[in-house]
Amino acid sequence: MKRDWPVDCLTVSAAEEQRWNEQQLSTLVTQPITRFWRYTEPALVLGCGQRASLAQLPDSPIPALVRHAGGGAVLTGPWMLSLSVMLPPDHPAVSAGILSSYRWLGESMATALQNSWGVPAQALAKHASKPEDKPANSPPHWACFAGLSPWEVVADGRKLVGLAQVRRSTGVLLTAGVLVSPPDWALLCQAMGKPLTDAMDLECATTSVSAYGGHAVTAHDVFPALALAVQEALHSFLPQETL
C-alpha cells in the first residue's frame, strides 16, 4: 500500500476544505490520503445536525457553512490547524467501530504534542470522556470545543483537539481540529447569536499549543510533528510483509 507523506499543509478557506472532503468521498477511496489545512480568515462551520440553524443565524460577520460530520459549531481561522484523513471503508484503522477509529488518531496527536511542544496532552479514554458532574442526559453544547468525546485530546483537563468522522460506503473520513493559539470565541458567539458569557465558558474549557510554548505558535509550526505522527500511526496498520 502506498504511503502518502504530506510535504506541506494547504492554506484554504473552510469551504474549500469541505469541498475537498466531499469530492474524496464521492468515489471509492482505495488508499489512505491525509491533508492538513490552515486558514487565513475565520469561518463558522456547523455540524450536520445544525443544518436547520443556518437559516436562523443573525447577520454573520463571517462566512457560515455546514460540514458533513456531526458535532457542534467550529470556528476555523488562523488559530487552528485542521486535518482530513481519508481511508478505505475496510481499512483496519476504522474497521473496529466508530469510537475505536478515534483512538489511534487522538493518541498519535497527543504524543506528538508532548514530544515536540512539551504540551501535557493526553487522549481521553472512553471512561474519562465526560465530567462527573455533568448529567448523563445533558444535551450537547452548541459549540464543538465546549464538549469532550472519547479520544479527543486535552491538556490540563482543557480541550485542545476536537475529532469528528463521516462514514460512507465509499470510505471513512476522520477529521481533527487543533487549537494552536486562542480562538476568538467572542466572534463565534456573535456569529451564532449567543451570549458573550458562552465565550468565557469556551475560554475556560479550552487551551492551545501556544499556551505551553511561551510564544505565539502558528499552524505551520505545529504541522510537521503532527504530519509525521499521523503517517507513522497509519503505517503501523500495514501488514508486516509490506513494511
C-alpha positions, 0 to 999 in steps of 0.5 A: 500500500502506498504511503502518502507523506504530506510535504506541506499543509494547504492554506484554504478557506473552510469551504474549500476544505469541505469541498475537498472532503466531499469530492474524496468521498464521492468515489471509492477511496482505495488508499489512505490520503491525509491533508492538513489545512490552515486558514487565513480568515475565520469561518463558522462551520456547523455540524450536520445536525445544525443544518436547520440553524443556518437559516436562523443565524443573525447577520454573520460577520463571517462566512457560515457553512455546514460540514458533513460530520456531526458535532457542534459549531467550529470556528476555523481561522488562523488559530487552528490547524485542521486535518482530513484523513481519508481511508478505505471503508475496510481499512483496519484503522476504522474497521473496529467501530466508530469510537475505536477509529478515534483512538489511534488518531487522538493518541498519535496527536497527543504524543506528538504534542508532548514530544515536540511542544512539551504540551501535557496532552493526553487522549481521553479514554472512553471512561474519562470522556465526560465530567462527573458532574455533568448529567448523563442526559445533558444535551450537547453544547452548541459549540464543538470545543465546549464538549469532550468525546472519547479520544479527543485530546486535552491538556490540563483537563482543557480541550485542545483537539476536537475529532469528528468522522463521516462514514460512507460506503465509499470510505471513512473520513476522520477529521481533527481540529487543533487549537494552536493559539486562542480562538476568538470565541467572542466572534463565534458567539456573535456569529451564532447569536449567543451570549458573550458569557458562552465565550468565557465558558469556551475560554475556560474549557479550552487551551492551545499549543501556544499556551505551553510554548511561551510564544505565539505558535502558528499552524505551520509550526505545529504541522510537521510533528503532527504530519509525521505522527499521523503517517507513522500511526497509519503505517503501523496498520500495514501488514508486516510483509509490506513494511 
